[in-house]
Every structure is written in structure tokens, then in C-alpha cells.
Amino acid sequence: MAYRPNAVIVTYGPYILKGFADGDFVTVDQEGDTADVIKGAGGESSIIVRDADQVATCEISVFADSLDNKILTQLYAAQRAPGAGDSTIYPLMVKDPNTTEEEVWEKAVITRLPTRGRSIEGVPTRAWMFKGVMVAVPLA
């Protein structure tokens, strides 16, 4: 089966993001380990399994000239406006029908403006970073 990047669905609140850049356009990273190995003085070891830390980041790369980049810039500004509160913080979902993986955040916030670079090799990209509490991480 061929992998189809255009089948990946990313939504942030009411917005469906489509202006993805080339390469790894979506990256999800769960913060914190869910298990650890402790080794005692006598050489014996124990495994500690922790409740999963559901805080996760998601980096989404879009083309600088895409509508998505303009929308995310406006959403970032709205989140930073005085008195904005939760009304500008949305659920985030990444669904990949190619692998059946799906990550869902009940609420995610844009953590910062992306680094803005220019390129002579094509359209520049913008990597937007989101952070929130992940509520669903089904395994494939």
C-alpha cells in the first residue's frame, strides 16, 4: 500500500488544515516517560510503570503562503489578546487513515510564533507548535 500524505486529517477547532509543507509535516511528542527501570545496590532491578503523562506537543509545518499559516497567525494573536480566556483555545486532532493512528487533544494552545526563514529553494515553511492534554491515543 502506498502512503498518501494528502489523506492525513488535521483539525484545530473548526479549521481543517491542508497547506502542509513537504517532509515530516506533523510530529507528535508525548512528554515524560511512562516507565522506568530502577537498579538497586545489589544489582537487582525493578520496573516502575507510571500513569501516562498525557501532556503532548504537536508540530505542524505549513507553507508560509498558505491560508493555514494566515489562520494560525490570527488564532495565535487572538489567544494572546487580553481577556481571551478559553474561547480561543480549541481541540486539536491528527488522524492518519494510512496507519489508523489518531491523536486527540481536548484543548491545545499555540505555544509561540514559528521561526520565520526565507529560502531560495522554494516556498518557505512555518512550523507551528501546539501543546495540550491528549485525551485519545489509540494504538494501531
C-alpha positions as CSV (number, residue, x, y, z in Angstrom):
1,M,0.0,0.0,0.0
2,A,1.3,3.4,-0.9
3,Y,1.4,6.1,1.8
4,R,-0.8,9.0,1.0
5,P,0.1,12.2,2.9
6,N,-2.9,14.0,1.5
7,A,-5.1,11.6,3.4
8,V,-3.9,12.9,6.8
9,I,-6.6,15.0,8.5
10,V,-5.6,17.7,11.0
11,T,-8.2,19.9,12.6
12,Y,-7.8,22.8,15.1
13,G,-11.2,23.7,16.4
14,P,-13.4,24.5,13.3
15,Y,-10.4,24.7,11.0
16,I,-9.3,21.9,8.7
17,L,-5.6,22.4,8.0
18,K,-4.4,21.4,4.5
19,G,-1.4,23.6,3.5
20,F,1.2,21.2,4.7
21,A,4.9,21.5,3.8
22,D,7.0,18.8,2.4
23,G,8.7,16.2,4.6
24,D,7.6,15.5,8.1
25,F,4.6,17.9,8.2
26,V,3.1,16.6,11.5
27,T,5.1,15.5,14.5
28,V,3.6,14.4,17.9
29,D,5.6,14.1,21.0
30,Q,4.3,12.9,24.4
31,E,6.1,14.5,27.3
32,G,7.5,12.3,30.0
33,D,8.3,8.6,30.2
34,T,5.6,6.1,31.2
35,A,8.0,3.6,32.7
36,D,11.4,3.5,34.3
37,V,13.9,0.9,35.5
38,I,15.5,1.3,38.9
39,K,18.6,-0.7,39.7
40,G,19.4,-1.4,43.4
41,A,22.8,-1.6,45.1
42,G,22.8,-5.4,44.9
43,G,22.2,-5.4,41.2
44,E,18.5,-6.3,41.3
45,S,16.2,-4.1,39.2
46,S,12.6,-3.1,39.4
47,I,10.4,-1.6,36.7
48,I,8.1,1.2,37.6
49,V,5.1,1.8,35.4
50,R,3.7,5.3,35.8
51,D,0.3,6.7,34.8
52,A,0.9,8.1,31.4
53,D,1.6,11.9,31.2
54,Q,-0.9,13.0,28.7
55,V,0.7,16.3,28.0
56,A,1.9,16.3,24.4
57,T,3.2,18.6,21.8
58,C,2.3,18.7,18.1
59,E,4.4,20.4,15.5
60,I,2.6,21.2,12.2
61,S,4.5,22.5,9.2
62,V,2.7,24.5,6.6
63,F,3.7,26.6,3.7
64,A,4.3,30.3,4.6
65,D,2.0,31.5,1.8
66,S,-0.8,29.0,2.7
67,L,-4.2,30.0,4.1
68,D,-3.5,27.8,7.1
69,N,-0.5,30.0,8.0
70,K,-2.6,33.1,7.9
71,I,-5.3,31.5,10.0
72,L,-2.9,30.2,12.6
73,T,-1.2,33.6,12.8
74,Q,-4.7,35.1,13.5
75,L,-5.5,32.4,16.1
76,Y,-2.2,33.0,17.9
77,A,-2.9,36.7,18.1
78,A,-6.4,36.0,19.4
79,Q,-5.0,33.7,22.1
80,R,-2.7,36.4,23.3
81,A,-5.3,39.1,23.4
82,P,-6.1,40.4,26.9
83,G,-9.1,38.6,28.3
84,A,-9.2,35.9,25.6
85,G,-9.5,33.0,28.0
86,D,-10.6,29.6,26.8
87,S,-12.7,30.9,24.0
88,T,-9.7,30.9,21.7
89,I,-8.3,27.5,22.7
90,Y,-9.5,24.7,20.6
91,P,-9.4,20.9,20.4
92,L,-6.7,19.5,18.1
93,M,-7.0,16.3,16.1
94,V,-4.5,14.4,13.9
95,K,-5.9,11.4,12.1
96,D,-3.9,9.3,9.7
97,P,-6.0,6.8,7.7
98,N,-2.8,5.3,6.3
99,T,-1.7,4.0,9.7
100,T,-5.1,4.2,11.6
101,E,-3.3,6.4,14.2
102,E,-5.2,9.2,15.8
103,E,-4.2,11.7,18.4
104,V,-6.8,14.0,20.0
105,W,-6.3,16.9,22.4
106,E,-9.3,18.2,24.3
107,K,-7.7,21.6,24.4
108,A,-4.4,22.7,22.7
109,V,-2.8,26.1,22.6
110,I,-0.3,27.5,20.1
111,T,2.8,28.0,22.2
112,R,4.7,30.5,20.0
113,L,5.0,32.0,16.6
114,P,7.1,29.9,14.2
115,T,10.6,30.8,13.2
116,R,10.3,32.8,10.0
117,G,13.0,32.0,7.5
118,R,13.3,32.6,3.7
119,S,14.5,30.1,1.1
120,I,15.8,30.2,-2.4
121,E,14.9,26.6,-2.8
122,G,11.2,27.0,-2.9
123,V,8.3,28.2,-0.7
124,P,9.4,28.8,2.9
125,T,7.6,26.8,5.6
126,R,6.3,27.6,9.1
127,A,6.4,25.1,11.9
128,W,3.6,25.8,14.4
129,M,3.9,24.3,17.8
130,F,0.8,23.2,19.8
131,K,0.7,21.9,23.4
132,G,-2.1,20.4,25.4
133,V,-3.5,17.4,27.2
134,M,-4.0,14.4,24.9
135,V,-7.2,12.5,25.5
136,A,-7.0,9.7,22.9
137,V,-4.0,7.9,21.6
138,P,-5.3,4.6,20.1
139,L,-2.6,2.2,19.1
140,A,-2.6,0.9,15.5
